[in-house]
Amino acid sequence: MTELHTSRLILRDVARTDAANVHGYASDPEVCRYVAWGPNTPEDSEAFVRQELAVLADPGRTSFNKLVTIAETGEVIGAVELRILSTAHRRGEFGYVLRRDEWGKGYATEASRALVRWGFERFGLERISATCDPENKASENVLQKVGLQYEGRMRRHLKVRDRWRDSLMFAILSDDDQPAG
């Protein structure tokens, strides 16, 4: 049950009572615009919480989903996830999602920096990657602020609501400069 702390945020594990918190961001079509899941029904959000609780109980887990909360209030504003893709090759990937009313405040950058740092320090990862839709310029900016470098375009990488979408690939290595924060 690792919590990650930044100056304004706490990244914490999902709790049994978080379905409404998850639904607060996962039900918004604009929040889900560039991802392959959602918008969630209340049942989808409840199923996500049940799934995450099962993952938390697995000592061999390779997926670490954290809810992003405001440190002062405990209010849930989104989530970040780190997935270990290969322990042998020390590779991981991450993603993030925030409630629309919290966009543009630097929270995605702050949470992502903490998660990337944790991936390198806790798991000894050598490489951490992330993707974003080519149309999602805000997400592209976040990845660059976190220190990830653009590596290329993956054509027809994801099927999002019956439409094939390209993805831009970004990555950071353990010895790359990582912005403070």
C-alpha positions as CSV (number, residue, x, y, z in Angstrom):
1,M,0.0,0.0,0.0
2,T,2.4,2.6,-1.2
3,E,1.3,6.2,-1.4
4,L,3.3,8.7,-3.5
5,H,3.4,12.3,-2.3
6,T,4.1,15.5,-4.3
7,S,3.7,19.1,-3.2
8,R,0.0,19.1,-4.0
9,L,-1.0,15.5,-4.6
10,I,-1.2,12.1,-3.0
11,L,-1.3,9.1,-5.3
12,R,-3.0,6.2,-3.5
13,D,-4.3,2.8,-4.1
14,V,-8.0,2.3,-5.0
15,A,-10.3,1.6,-2.0
16,R,-13.5,-0.4,-1.9
17,T,-15.5,2.9,-1.6
18,D,-14.0,4.6,-4.7
19,A,-16.6,3.7,-7.4
20,A,-18.2,7.1,-7.3
21,N,-14.8,8.8,-7.3
22,V,-13.7,6.8,-10.3
23,H,-17.1,7.5,-12.0
24,G,-16.5,11.2,-11.5
25,Y,-13.8,11.2,-14.2
26,A,-14.4,8.0,-16.1
27,S,-18.0,8.8,-17.1
28,D,-17.1,12.0,-19.0
29,P,-17.0,11.4,-22.8
30,E,-14.5,14.3,-23.2
31,V,-12.1,12.7,-20.7
32,C,-12.4,9.4,-22.5
33,R,-12.1,10.8,-26.0
34,Y,-8.6,9.5,-26.8
35,V,-8.6,6.2,-24.7
36,A,-9.9,2.8,-25.6
37,W,-12.2,2.5,-22.5
38,G,-15.2,4.5,-21.4
39,P,-17.2,6.5,-21.0
40,N,-18.1,4.4,-18.0
41,T,-21.5,3.4,-16.7
42,P,-21.8,3.3,-12.9
43,E,-21.5,-0.5,-13.3
44,D,-18.2,-0.1,-15.3
45,S,-16.8,2.1,-12.5
46,E,-17.8,-0.5,-9.9
47,A,-16.2,-3.3,-11.9
48,F,-13.0,-1.3,-12.2
49,V,-12.8,-0.9,-8.5
50,R,-13.4,-4.6,-7.9
51,Q,-10.7,-5.4,-10.5
52,E,-8.2,-3.1,-8.9
53,L,-8.9,-4.6,-5.4
54,A,-8.1,-8.0,-6.9
55,V,-4.9,-6.7,-8.4
56,L,-3.9,-5.2,-5.1
57,A,-4.2,-8.6,-3.5
58,D,-1.8,-10.2,-6.0
59,P,1.7,-10.2,-4.6
60,G,3.1,-10.8,-8.2
61,R,1.2,-7.9,-9.7
62,T,2.8,-5.9,-12.5
63,S,0.1,-3.1,-12.7
64,F,0.1,-0.3,-10.2
65,N,-3.0,2.0,-10.5
66,K,-3.1,5.0,-8.2
67,L,-5.9,7.5,-7.7
68,V,-4.7,11.1,-7.9
69,T,-6.0,13.0,-4.9
70,I,-5.6,16.6,-3.8
71,A,-3.4,16.5,-0.7
72,E,-5.3,19.1,1.2
73,T,-8.8,17.7,0.7
74,G,-8.4,14.0,-0.3
75,E,-10.6,14.7,-3.3
76,V,-10.1,12.2,-6.2
77,I,-9.4,14.0,-9.5
78,G,-8.1,11.2,-11.6
79,A,-5.7,8.2,-11.9
80,V,-2.3,7.2,-13.0
81,E,-1.0,3.7,-13.8
82,L,2.4,2.2,-14.1
83,R,2.6,-1.2,-15.8
84,I,5.8,-3.3,-15.8
85,L,6.0,-4.7,-19.3
86,S,9.2,-6.8,-18.8
87,T,11.2,-7.4,-15.6
88,A,14.0,-9.0,-17.7
89,H,14.3,-6.0,-19.8
90,R,13.3,-3.5,-17.1
91,R,10.6,-1.8,-19.2
92,G,7.5,-0.1,-18.0
93,E,4.8,2.1,-19.4
94,F,2.4,4.6,-17.8
95,G,-0.7,6.5,-18.4
96,Y,-2.9,9.1,-16.7
97,V,-6.4,10.5,-16.8
98,L,-7.8,13.6,-15.0
99,R,-11.2,15.0,-14.4
100,R,-11.9,17.7,-17.0
101,D,-12.3,20.5,-14.4
102,E,-8.8,19.8,-13.3
103,W,-7.1,20.1,-16.7
104,G,-4.5,22.8,-17.2
105,K,-3.4,23.0,-13.5
106,G,-0.2,21.0,-13.8
107,Y,-1.6,18.0,-12.0
108,A,-1.0,15.5,-14.8
109,T,2.6,16.5,-15.0
110,E,3.1,16.4,-11.3
111,A,1.5,13.0,-10.9
112,S,3.3,11.6,-13.9
113,R,6.7,12.8,-12.6
114,A,6.1,11.1,-9.3
115,L,5.1,7.9,-11.0
116,V,8.0,7.8,-13.3
117,R,10.5,8.5,-10.5
118,W,8.9,5.7,-8.5
119,G,9.2,3.4,-11.4
120,F,12.9,4.0,-11.7
121,E,13.6,3.9,-8.0
122,R,11.2,1.2,-6.7
123,F,11.4,-1.2,-9.7
124,G,14.8,-0.4,-11.2
125,L,13.3,0.2,-14.6
126,E,15.6,1.2,-17.4
127,R,12.9,2.5,-19.7
128,I,9.4,3.9,-19.2
129,S,7.2,4.7,-22.2
130,A,3.9,6.3,-22.7
131,T,1.7,7.0,-25.8
132,C,-0.8,9.6,-26.7
133,D,-3.2,10.3,-29.6
134,P,-1.6,12.6,-32.2
135,E,-4.6,15.0,-31.7
136,N,-4.1,15.2,-28.0
137,K,-1.6,18.1,-27.9
138,A,-2.2,18.6,-24.1
139,S,-1.1,15.1,-23.3
140,E,1.9,15.4,-25.7
141,N,2.9,18.5,-23.8
142,V,2.6,16.7,-20.4
143,L,4.9,13.8,-21.6
144,Q,7.5,16.3,-22.8
145,K,7.4,18.2,-19.5
146,V,7.9,15.0,-17.6
147,G,11.1,14.4,-19.7
148,L,10.0,11.8,-22.2
149,Q,11.4,12.0,-25.7
150,Y,9.4,11.5,-28.8
151,E,10.3,8.3,-30.5
152,G,7.8,7.9,-33.3
153,R,4.3,7.3,-34.6
154,M,2.7,3.9,-34.3
155,R,0.1,3.6,-37.1
156,R,-3.3,2.0,-36.3
157,H,-2.1,1.3,-32.7
158,L,-5.5,1.4,-30.9
159,K,-9.1,0.8,-31.9
160,V,-11.1,3.4,-30.1
161,R,-14.8,3.2,-30.5
162,D,-14.7,1.3,-33.7
163,R,-12.1,3.6,-35.3
164,W,-8.4,2.8,-35.7
165,R,-6.2,5.5,-34.1
166,D,-2.5,6.1,-34.4
167,S,-0.4,6.7,-31.3
168,L,2.7,8.8,-30.7
169,M,5.4,7.0,-28.7
170,F,7.4,8.7,-26.0
171,A,10.0,7.3,-23.6
172,I,12.4,8.2,-20.8
173,L,15.5,6.2,-19.8
174,S,16.8,5.9,-16.3
175,D,19.8,8.1,-17.0
176,D,17.9,10.8,-18.9
177,D,17.5,14.1,-17.3
178,Q,14.3,14.1,-15.2
179,P,12.8,17.4,-14.5
180,A,12.4,18.2,-10.8
181,G,9.0,18.4,-9.2
